[in-house]
Amino acid sequence: MDGPTTLREIRARAPEMPVLLCSGYGGEHLRGSLMDQPRVQFLAKPFGATELLWAVRSMLDARDR
């Protein structure tokens, strides 16, 4: 499945679940359409540990609000 399809499937089963999508095809059009969704973070490959930690922390912080 591609990212948008995966996100739709996750939302159908667990609407409130935070989602971190990682893609090697991180074009701006894909990133823009995914970022319109609540509780979604997107990382374009390749990414480093710092970017991954930032994304996870951001998702955890948002969950606590």
N, C-alpha and C positions, 0 to 999 in steps of 0.2 A: 504494500500500500504506500501511497505517497503521503506526505505530511498532512495536507488538508483532509484526506480520507481517514487517516489514522485519528486525527483530532475529532472528526465527526463521530467515529465509532466510540472513542473514549467518552465524549460528551453524552452519547446516547445511554451509556452504561453507568457513568459516574459524573454527572453534570458539574459538581463542585470540585472535582479533583484538579489540582495544579498539574500542568503539563509542560515538560521541557522537551522541545523538539530540536534535533540536531540534523543538519543536512549538508551534504556536499554541493547541493544545488541551491545555495542561499541567495538567489536573486532578490532584488528589492521588491519585485511584484509579489513574490511568495511571502517574504518577510512582512510586507504591509498587510496582506490579507490575513495572515495568522495573528498579527499583533492587534487586530481589531477584536480578537476574542479575549474575554476576561481570563485571568489566571494562566496565561500562556507566555512562556519565555522561548526565545529562539536563539540557537547558536549555529553559526555557519562554520563548517569544517574548513580548514583545520583550526582548532581552538586550543588554548592552553589551560593549564590548571587554574590560573587566575580568573579567566573568563567563566570557567565552569563553577568555581566557588562563588563568584559574584551572582551568577544566575540562580544557583541553589539558595544562597542567602536571601536574595531578593524574593524568591518564591516563599520561603519560610517566613520572612518578615511580613509579607502581604497576608499570609494565612493567619498571623497573630493579630492583625488589625480588626 
